[in-house]
Amino acid sequence: MLCATYMHHDCTPPILHRDVTSSNVLLNSQLEAFVSDFGTARLLDPDSSNQTLVVGTYGYIAPELAHIH
């Protein structure tokens, strides 16, 4: 997904969405994907550990985080 690449690497500061699900990916008439629902998103601060509570939708979060949840 180009949008994830942009959010993580090309914008400053980088954005971590934290809840990408099928219902948060919207398609336009040309079937281009757009990410929506930035309610749990965070800006990545290079001067911090960026540790926070585990957030996201169960079934979509990384398996290694699901065991913590």
C-alpha positions as YAML, in Angstrom:
chain: A
units: angstrom
residues:
- id: 1
  name: MET
  ca: [0.00, 0.00, 0.00]
- id: 2
  name: LEU
  ca: [1.47, 3.28, -1.07]
- id: 3
  name: CYS
  ca: [-0.42, 5.10, 1.68]
- id: 4
  name: ALA
  ca: [1.31, 3.06, 4.42]
- id: 5
  name: THR
  ca: [4.69, 3.64, 2.82]
- id: 6
  name: TYR
  ca: [3.97, 7.36, 2.71]
- id: 7
  name: MET
  ca: [2.77, 7.54, 6.33]
- id: 8
  name: HIS
  ca: [5.74, 5.55, 7.68]
- id: 9
  name: HIS
  ca: [8.60, 6.87, 5.55]
- id: 10
  name: ASP
  ca: [7.77, 9.92, 3.42]
- id: 11
  name: CYS
  ca: [5.99, 12.35, 5.74]
- id: 12
  name: THR
  ca: [7.54, 14.16, 8.69]
- id: 13
  name: PRO
  ca: [6.95, 13.15, 11.40]
- id: 14
  name: PRO
  ca: [5.96, 9.61, 10.35]
- id: 15
  name: ILE
  ca: [2.40, 8.51, 11.16]
- id: 16
  name: LEU
  ca: [1.49, 5.16, 12.68]
- id: 17
  name: HIS
  ca: [-2.20, 4.39, 11.95]
- id: 18
  name: ARG
  ca: [-2.52, 1.52, 14.50]
- id: 19
  name: ASP
  ca: [-5.90, 0.22, 13.25]
- id: 20
  name: VAL
  ca: [-5.83, -0.64, 9.54]
- id: 21
  name: THR
  ca: [-8.78, -2.95, 8.85]
- id: 22
  name: SER
  ca: [-10.76, -3.74, 5.73]
- id: 23
  name: SER
  ca: [-13.42, -1.22, 6.80]
- id: 24
  name: ASN
  ca: [-10.78, 1.53, 7.12]
- id: 25
  name: VAL
  ca: [-9.57, 1.15, 3.53]
- id: 26
  name: LEU
  ca: [-11.79, 3.01, 1.07]
- id: 27
  name: LEU
  ca: [-11.76, 2.61, -2.72]
- id: 28
  name: ASN
  ca: [-12.64, 5.31, -5.23]
- id: 29
  name: SER
  ca: [-14.17, 4.70, -8.68]
- id: 30
  name: GLN
  ca: [-10.70, 3.94, -10.11]
- id: 31
  name: LEU
  ca: [-10.16, 1.37, -7.30]
- id: 32
  name: GLU
  ca: [-7.43, 3.47, -5.70]
- id: 33
  name: ALA
  ca: [-7.15, 2.75, -1.98]
- id: 34
  name: PHE
  ca: [-7.36, 5.43, 0.71]
- id: 35
  name: VAL
  ca: [-6.93, 4.89, 4.44]
- id: 36
  name: SER
  ca: [-9.55, 6.38, 6.77]
- id: 37
  name: ASP
  ca: [-10.26, 6.51, 10.53]
- id: 38
  name: PHE
  ca: [-7.17, 8.02, 12.10]
- id: 39
  name: GLY
  ca: [-8.73, 7.98, 15.59]
- id: 40
  name: THR
  ca: [-5.97, 5.80, 17.05]
- id: 41
  name: ALA
  ca: [-3.13, 7.17, 14.89]
- id: 42
  name: ARG
  ca: [0.02, 8.58, 16.47]
- id: 43
  name: LEU
  ca: [2.93, 10.63, 15.22]
- id: 44
  name: LEU
  ca: [6.21, 8.79, 15.64]
- id: 45
  name: ASP
  ca: [8.56, 10.79, 17.81]
- id: 46
  name: PRO
  ca: [12.19, 9.90, 17.05]
- id: 47
  name: ASP
  ca: [13.19, 11.04, 20.55]
- id: 48
  name: SER
  ca: [10.89, 8.65, 22.40]
- id: 49
  name: SER
  ca: [10.35, 4.93, 22.67]
- id: 50
  name: ASN
  ca: [6.82, 5.36, 21.22]
- id: 51
  name: GLN
  ca: [5.59, 2.68, 23.60]
- id: 52
  name: THR
  ca: [1.91, 2.90, 24.36]
- id: 53
  name: LEU
  ca: [-1.07, 0.69, 25.08]
- id: 54
  name: VAL
  ca: [-1.85, -1.99, 22.52]
- id: 55
  name: VAL
  ca: [-4.60, -0.63, 20.30]
- id: 56
  name: GLY
  ca: [-6.31, -1.89, 17.18]
- id: 57
  name: THR
  ca: [-8.98, -4.32, 16.13]
- id: 58
  name: TYR
  ca: [-8.56, -7.90, 17.35]
- id: 59
  name: GLY
  ca: [-7.94, -10.10, 14.33]
- id: 60
  name: TYR
  ca: [-6.04, -7.31, 12.57]
- id: 61
  name: ILE
  ca: [-3.33, -6.45, 15.10]
- id: 62
  name: ALA
  ca: [0.08, -8.11, 14.83]
- id: 63
  name: PRO
  ca: [0.05, -11.62, 16.37]
- id: 64
  name: GLU
  ca: [2.88, -10.76, 18.73]
- id: 65
  name: LEU
  ca: [0.76, -7.93, 20.15]
- id: 66
  name: ALA
  ca: [-2.40, -10.04, 20.40]
- id: 67
  name: HIS
  ca: [-0.79, -12.18, 23.12]
- id: 68
  name: ILE
  ca: [-0.20, -9.07, 25.23]
- id: 69
  name: HIS
  ca: [-3.78, -7.87, 24.78]
...
